């Protein structure tokens, strides 16, 4: 194994970066470079950071806040920068430390943006009269964005926190690249086929190239043709796209779009319900008190006294009728009872068994009673039925009974 001492000098990363910085400063030093601004950011510190690019390459630039500039930087601007080539050691990246920046015209993408903006504006696609109102309390919200990154998570979290009753329909969508514009158009069509209250389309921040799919004409026309209200939430607050102008509502950020989509939160709804409930109870109690007052007032009036007397008379009449009814019922059932006993006695008198109790007897032949109209001469044998016995006898002779 070869010894490290034979390999030469060993240096640190910091030393390597320092030597590269010295080499760039000594060999290249001060430069004048033309390019197009992209991914521009004005930091809260006041320093400006951007990328200067052309068709084949790009370089990072920094413009410190203590330096003056007579125009506002923006993505798409073509500029000439002067400055020193340095190295940012933390990232090991070379950059241009800008001294001056001079505008040389707008970049091609920015010119395309302005041309399409004017064309669609002249057609009326940005007119407020075509903007569809957003629902105050949507329950079904569609989201068209990428499934990667924090944008989707932030929107879902915000919506669910503000209105947990919402149902979210997510349509995963390409938001960057050559095929993004077609997929955004199809996503809008797919979400329109659902019975939604609202649609949010958007993505996180990026350069003008990253956001360009939302500057395409077919995307703008798809947004305009949507039957469902659309909120555009593309990039950061300082980013503007054609989609923002044609949408029914523009949100500065995706999270802000979720807040705009839920103007009435569940807490606000609870407060409103409690308020309405209290107001309802107040009105009910007011009407009850009013009715009680009216009743109390009427009970003291002569008219109410007459009504009270009539009610009392009706009660008395009812009691009287009840007594009369009870008397008539008693008489009715008494009469029916007497008739029933009379009928029972009559039936008992007709019962052929009753005379047997007194010592009389019945005559039968073949199970049939022989009454007085039938002579015994017709029978050879008969049965004599007494109270406690039955006798079978032979009829030997029959003669008329002499009067007593």
C-alpha positions in Angstrom: 0.0 0.0 0.0 1.4 3.4 -1.1 2.1 5.8 1.8 0.1 9.0 1.9 3.4 10.9 2.2 4.2 9.8 -1.4 0.9 11.2 -2.8 1.8 14.8 -2.2 0.4 17.6 -0.1 -3.0 16.9 1.7 -5.2 20.0 2.0 -8.6 20.7 3.5 -11.8 21.4 1.6 -11.6 25.0 2.8 -8.0 25.3 1.4 -9.1 23.9 -1.9 -12.1 26.3 -2.1 -9.8 29.2 -1.3 -7.3 28.2 -4.0 -10.2 27.9 -6.5 -11.4 31.3 -5.5 -8.0 32.9 -5.9 -7.6 31.2 -9.3 -11.0 32.5 -10.5 -10.3 35.9 -9.2 -6.8 36.1 -10.7 -7.4 34.4 -14.0 -10.9 35.7 -14.7 -11.6 38.4 -12.1 -13.9 41.2 -13.3 -16.5 40.2 -15.9 -19.3 41.7 -18.0 -21.9 39.0 -18.7 -25.3 39.1 -20.5 -28.1 36.7 -19.8 -31.7 36.3 -18.7 -32.8 36.5 -15.1 -34.4 33.4 -13.6 -35.3 32.2 -10.2 -35.1 35.8 -8.8 -35.5 36.2 -5.0 -35.4 39.4 -3.0 -34.4 38.2 0.5 -35.8 39.8 3.7 -32.3 41.0 4.3 -32.5 43.2 1.2 -29.9 41.2 -0.8 -31.0 40.0 -4.2 -30.2 36.5 -5.5 -30.9 35.2 -9.0 -29.6 33.0 -11.8 -28.3 34.4 -15.0 -28.8 32.0 -17.9 -28.7 31.5 -21.6 -29.7 28.6 -23.8 -26.7 26.4 -22.7 -25.6 27.4 -19.2 -26.4 29.4 -16.1 -24.5 31.0 -13.2 -25.6 32.2 -9.8 -25.5 35.9 -9.0 -25.7 38.0 -5.9 -26.5 41.7 -5.7 -25.9 43.2 -2.2 -28.4 45.5 -0.7 -25.9 48.4 -0.3 -25.7 48.7 -4.1 -28.2 50.8 -6.0 -30.3 49.9 -9.0 -32.8 52.1 -10.8 -35.2 49.3 -11.9 -36.8 46.3 -10.3 -35.4 42.9 -11.2 -37.8 40.2 -12.4 -37.7 36.7 -14.0 -37.5 36.9 -17.7 -35.5 40.2 -17.9 -32.4 40.3 -20.1 -29.6 42.1 -18.3 -25.9 42.8 -18.4 -24.2 42.4 -15.1 -20.8 43.5 -14.1 -18.9 42.1 -11.2 -16.3 39.7 -9.8 -16.3 36.0 -10.1 -16.1 34.6 -6.6 -16.8 31.3 -4.8 -19.4 30.8 -2.1 -17.5 28.4 0.1 -20.4 27.0 2.1 -21.8 25.4 -1.1 -18.6 25.3 -3.1 -20.3 27.2 -5.9 -18.9 29.9 -8.0 -21.0 33.0 -8.5 -20.9 36.6 -9.8 -20.7 39.2 -7.1 -22.5 41.9 -9.1 -21.4 45.5 -9.1 -23.9 46.9 -11.6 -26.9 45.6 -13.5 -28.2 47.1 -16.8 -31.4 46.1 -18.5 -31.1 45.2 -22.2 -34.7 44.2 -22.9 -37.1 41.5 -21.9 -36.4 37.8 -22.3 -38.1 35.6 -24.8 -40.3 33.9 -22.2 -41.4 37.2 -20.7 -42.3 38.5 -24.2 -44.3 35.4 -24.8 -46.0 35.9 -21.5 -46.9 39.5 -22.3 -48.1 38.7 -25.8 -50.5 35.9 -24.5 -51.6 38.1 -21.7 -52.6 40.8 -24.1 -54.3 38.4 -26.5 -56.4 36.7 -23.8 -57.1 40.0 -22.2 -58.4 41.5 -25.4 -60.7 38.4 -25.8 -62.2 39.1 -22.4 -60.9 36.0 -20.6 -59.8 38.1 -17.6 -63.0 40.1 -17.3 -64.6 40.0 -13.8 -68.0 39.5 -15.3 -66.9 35.9 -16.2 -65.5 35.1 -12.8 -67.6 32.5 -11.0 -68.3 33.2 -7.3 -66.7 30.9 -4.9 -69.0 28.9 -2.6 -69.0 30.1 1.1 -69.0 26.6 2.5 -67.8 24.0 0.0 -67.9 20.4 1.1 -66.2 18.9 -2.0 -63.0 20.4 -3.2 -60.8 19.1 -6.0 -57.0 19.6 -6.0 -54.8 19.3 -9.1 -51.1 19.4 -8.3 -48.1 17.2 -7.9 -48.1 14.5 -5.2 -44.5 15.3 -4.4 -43.3 18.2 -2.2 -45.1 20.0 0.6 -47.7 21.8 -1.4 -50.3 19.0 -1.4 -49.7 18.3 2.3 -50.0 21.9 3.3 -53.3 22.4 1.4 -54.9 19.2 2.7 -53.8 20.0 6.3 -55.1 23.6 6.0 -58.5 22.5 4.6 -59.0 19.8 7.1 -58.0 22.1 10.0 -60.4 24.8 8.9 -63.3 22.6 7.7 -63.0 18.9 8.6 -66.4 18.3 6.9 -64.7 18.8 3.5 -64.1 15.9 1.2 -61.0 16.4 -0.9 -60.6 14.9 -4.4 -57.0 14.8 -5.4 -56.0 14.4 -9.1 -52.2 13.9 -9.3 -51.0 16.3 -12.0 -47.8 17.1 -13.8 -46.9 20.8 -13.0 -43.5 21.1 -14.8 -42.1 19.9 -18.1 -43.2 19.6 -21.7 -46.2 17.4 -20.9 -47.4 19.4 -17.9 -49.7 21.7 -19.9 -51.7 18.8 -21.4 -52.0 17.0 -18.1 -53.2 20.2 -16.4 -55.9 20.6 -19.0 -56.9 16.9 -18.6 -57.0 17.3 -14.8 -59.4 20.2 -15.1 -61.6 18.2 -17.3 -61.5 15.1 -15.0 -62.4 17.2 -12.0 -65.2 18.9 -13.9 -66.7 15.4 -14.4 -67.1 15.1 -10.6 -69.8 16.9 -8.6 -67.4 19.3 -6.9 -68.0 22.7 -5.3 -64.5 24.1 -6.0 -61.2 23.3 -7.7 -57.6 24.4 -6.7 -54.8 24.1 -9.3 -51.2 25.1 -8.6 -47.7 24.2 -7.5 -44.9 25.5 -5.3 -42.5 28.3 -6.3 -39.8 28.1 -8.9 -38.2 29.9 -11.9 -40.2 31.2 -14.8 -39.4 28.1 -16.7 -40.7 25.9 -13.8 -44.0 27.8 -13.7 -44.3 28.0 -17.5 -47.0 25.3 -17.9 -49.4 27.7 -16.2 -48.6 30.3 -18.8 -49.8 28.1 -21.7 -52.8 29.2 -23.7 -54.5 25.8 -23.6 -54.3 25.8 -19.8 -55.8 29.3 -19.7 -58.7 28.3 -22.0 -59.3 25.1 -19.9 -59.6 27.2 -16.8 -62.0 29.6 -18.5 -64.2 26.8 -19.8 -64.4 25.1 -16.4 -68.0 25.0 -15.0 -66.7 24.7 -11.5 -65.0 27.7 -9.9 -61.2 27.5 -9.9 -58.6 29.0 -7.6 -55.1 29.4 -9.1 -52.3 28.9 -6.6 -49.0 29.0 -8.5 -45.7 29.7 -6.9 -45.0 32.4 -4.3 -46.8 35.7 -3.7 -44.6 37.6 -6.2 -45.2 35.0 -9.0 -47.9 35.8 -11.5 -49.0 33.5 -14.3 -51.6 33.6 -17.0 -53.6 31.1 -15.0 -53.8 33.6 -12.2 -55.5 36.2 -14.4 -58.0 33.8 -16.0 -58.9 31.9 -12.8 -62.0 32.8 -10.8 -59.7 33.6 -7.9 -55.9 34.0 -7.5 -54.2 32.9 -4.3 -50.7 34.2 -3.5 -49.6 30.7 -2.3 -51.1 27.2 -2.3 -51.6 27.4 1.5 -53.5 30.7 1.0 -55.6 29.0 -1.7 -56.7 26.4 0.9 -57.6 29.3 3.3 -59.6 31.1 0.5 -61.4 27.8 -0.3 -62.6 27.6 3.3 -63.8 31.1 4.2 -66.2 29.7 6.8 -64.3 27.5 9.2 -65.8 24.9 11.5 -65.2 27.1 14.5 -67.0 30.0 12.8 -69.9 27.6 11.9 -70.1 26.5 15.5 -70.2 30.1 16.7 -72.9 30.9 14.2 -75.0 27.9 15.3 -74.6 28.9 18.9 -75.5 32.5 18.1 -78.6 31.4 16.1 -79.6 29.0 18.9 -79.3 31.8 21.5 -81.3 34.1 19.3 -84.0 31.4 18.8 -84.3 30.8 22.5 -84.6 34.5 23.1 -87.4 34.8 20.5 -89.2 31.7 22.0 -88.9 33.1 25.5 -90.1 36.5 24.3 -93.2 35.0 22.6 -93.9 32.8 25.6 -93.7 35.8 27.9 -95.9 37.8 25.6 -98.5 35.0 25.4 -98.4 34.7 29.2 -99.0 38.4 29.5 -101.9 38.2 27.1 -103.4 35.2 29.0 -103.0 37.0 32.3 -104.6 40.1 30.9 -107.5 38.2 29.4 -108.2 36.1 32.6 -109.0 39.4 34.3 -111.4 40.6 31.7 -115.2 40.2 31.7 -115.2 38.2 28.5 -112.9 35.7 29.9 -115.1 35.5 33.1 -118.1 34.6 30.8 -116.0 32.0 29.1 -115.0 30.6 32.5 -118.6 30.5 33.6 -119.6 28.7 30.4 -116.8 26.2 31.0 -118.0 25.6 34.6 -121.6 25.3 33.4 -120.5 22.8 30.8 -118.7 20.8 33.5 -121.9 20.8 35.6 -124.0 19.8 32.7 -121.6 17.0 31.9 -121.8 15.7 35.5 -125.6 15.8 35.3 -125.7 14.0 32.0 -123.3 11.4 33.5 -125.6 10.8 36.4 -128.6 10.5 34.1 -126.7 8.1 31.9 -125.7 5.9 34.8 -129.4 5.8 36.0 -130.6 4.9 32.5 -127.9 2.3 32.2 -128.9 0.8 35.6 -132.6 0.7 34.6 -131.8 -0.8 31.2 -129.8 -3.6 32.7 -132.3 -4.2 35.5 -135.1 -4.6 32.9 -132.9 -6.9 30.8 -132.1 -9.0 33.9 -135.8 -9.3 34.8 -136.6 -10.4 31.3 -133.8 -12.9 31.4 -135.1 -14.5 34.6 -138.6 -14.6 33.2 -137.3 -16.3 30.1 -135.3 -18.8 32.2 -138.4 -19.6 34.3 -140.5 -20.0 31.2 -137.9 -22.4 29.7 -137.7 -24.3 32.9 -141.5 -24.7 32.9 -141.2 -26.2 29.5 -138.4 -28.5 30.4 -139.7 -32.1 30.5 -137.2 -33.0 33.1 -138.7 -30.6 35.7 -141.9 -32.7 36.3 -139.7 -35.7 37.1 -138.6 -33.9 40.3 -142.2 -34.0 41.4 -142.6 -37.8 40.8 -143.9 -37.7 37.2 -142.5 -39.9 34.5 -141.7 -39.6 30.7 -142.6 -42.2 28.1 -140.2 -42.8 25.3 -140.1 -45.1 22.3 -136.8 -45.5 20.4 -135.5 -42.4 22.2 -138.5 -40.2 21.3 -140.9 -38.8 23.8 -144.5 -40.1 23.5 -146.8 -37.1 24.0 -150.5 -37.1 25.0 -151.6 -37.0 21.4 -150.2 -40.4 20.6 -151.9 -43.5 21.9 -149.9 -46.3 23.5 -151.8 -48.8 21.5 -149.3 -48.2 18.7 -146.4 -49.5 20.8 -145.5 -53.0 22.1 -142.6 -51.7 24.3 -141.9 -48.3 25.8 -139.5 -46.8 28.3 -140.6 -45.2 31.5 -138.2 -42.5 32.6 -138.3 -41.3 36.2 -136.0 -39.0 38.1 -133.5 -41.7 39.2 -134.4 -44.7 37.0 -135.5 -46.0 33.6 -137.7 -49.0 33.0 -138.5 -50.9 29.9 -142.1 -52.3 29.9 -144.4 -54.2 27.5 -147.7 -52.7 26.6 -150.3 -55.5 27.0 -153.5 -53.6 26.9 -154.6 -50.0 26.4 -158.0 -48.5 27.5 -159.3 -45.0 27.8 -158.8 -43.2 31.1 -162.1 -42.4 32.8 -162.6 -38.9 34.2 -161.9 -38.5 37.9 
